[in-house]
Amino acid sequence: METFENLVRAEFTPKHTFLNTASNGLLPARTVSAMQQAVRMRAEGTPLGPLYEDVEAARASFARLAGVPATRVATGASVAEYGGLIAASLPAGAEVLTAEGDFSSLVNPFHVRGDLKVRAVPLERLAESVRPGTALVAVSTAQSADGRLADLPAVREAARRHGARTYADASQSAGWLPLDGDADDFVAAVGFKWLLGPHGGAFFVVPSDFGGLTPLLAGWVAGEIPWESCYGPVEEPARSARRFDISPSLFSYAGLRASLELIEEIGVDAVHAHDTALADRFRAGLAELGHTPVDAPGSAIVSVPGLGHRQGELSRAGIEVSDRAGNLRAAFHLYNTAADVDRLLDALKA
């Protein structure tokens, strides 16, 4: 088996110090090749059957990463569409508990319903804030703004105690943090960040009984036999989570299949160890410089208050990070090295 370093070296050739995976991940070489091949198929008029096979392969790959059967995984394009399905399933007046400042794609579908009681509390108080009458707890596994990790075991235990469901958005952790897709009622994740895929692909894990969801976005691909569901209403919805699929962006899933294969080859445990070691190195360096990051132990995302204004300057110097609410956000993934960390620290000394 190839080593971690050899696999990464063969797949990634960044021109700059890229520390912005929390915005979007770099595409592996195999992913670029797969997408180019898919585009050629369209240009040449080749039958597209293999691209639909890519969708199923990507579904199965994500299911393995999540530790659930592929029959419980739906494919789509964004987290917001899944949140919309969950929001639509709730009765008027139901309480949805969220974390303050969580990502809009997670929380907004519950707000636009207009007749739900959406309550936001500090992330660290999420579990203790579940109460009788709470119908759903929706939270990102890792906060986009600053990398703080949700105490998911505590949230799940509190939700079970009060009869509430849980909905986890793993977009900022799937690919570097081990994922237990069977522990929550619903799990969503986009593919273009830590899973290293192109934009336009996302996954949704549902319970075996579908959790009371109605396939409101269902088209022909959501039929039990898709090619026999092209005209008129879908007579037989898929007997699996595929009933929640939307028509796939085929180029995206051609690439996403290849990206997920790489994640599986390397292994999430190895990626986790690599990413968090770099993040810890950055935290230690920040302490030496007199800076205190947002407290987010164990996260691959490090957010530094008061330094966001330096994002433009760092980008001009060839170091890509984010400015989030005045904080400098650096995200460390498998293609990063200790030299990348040290280059960022050296730049921050100036």
FENCORZI-V527113 format. One record per pair of residues at least 24 apart in sequence whose ideal C-beta (glycine too) atoms are under 6 Angstrom apart, sorted by the first residue. I is the first residue (numbers start at 0). J is the second residue. Records with the same first field share a line. If there is no record, write none. Layout:
I: J, J
This chain:
3: 265, 269
6: 265
7: 333, 334
11: 334
15: 317, 319
16: 317, 318, 339, 342
17: 319
18: 320, 329
19: 319, 320, 321
20: 193, 330, 332
21: 300, 330
22: 321
23: 191
24: 192, 193, 195
25: 334
27: 195, 258, 261
29: 257
30: 254, 257, 258
33: 253, 254, 257
34: 250, 253, 254
37: 250, 253
50: 249, 253
53: 252, 253, 256
54: 247, 252
56: 256
57: 252, 255, 256, 259
60: 259
61: 202
64: 178
65: 178, 180, 204
66: 179, 180, 181
67: 180, 181, 204
70: 239
71: 204, 205, 240
72: 202, 204, 240
73: 203, 240, 243, 244
74: 244, 247
75: 201, 245
76: 199, 201
77: 201
78: 104, 168, 187, 189
79: 104, 108
81: 187, 203
82: 108
83: 108
84: 212
85: 166
86: 112
87: 215
88: 211, 212
89: 134
93: 134
94: 132, 133, 134
95: 135
96: 133, 136
97: 137
98: 122, 125, 138
100: 144
101: 139
102: 139, 143
105: 137, 139, 168
122: 147
125: 154
126: 150, 153, 154, 157
129: 157, 158, 161, 163
131: 161
133: 161, 163
134: 163
135: 163, 164
136: 163, 165
137: 166
139: 168
140: 167, 169, 172
141: 171, 172, 298
143: 171
144: 323
145: 293, 302
146: 295, 298, 300, 302
147: 295
148: 297, 298
155: 182
174: 262
175: 270, 271, 274, 299
177: 267
180: 204
184: 210
190: 255
194: 258
195: 258
196: 254, 255, 258
197: 251, 254
199: 248, 251
200: 251, 252, 255
205: 240
214: 242, 243
216: 245
218: 246
220: 244, 246
270: 333
273: 333
274: 299, 331, 332
275: 299
277: 331, 335, 340
278: 331
280: 340
281: 340
284: 344
299: 331
300: 330
301: 329
302: 326, 328
303: 327
313: 346
316: 346
318: 343, 346
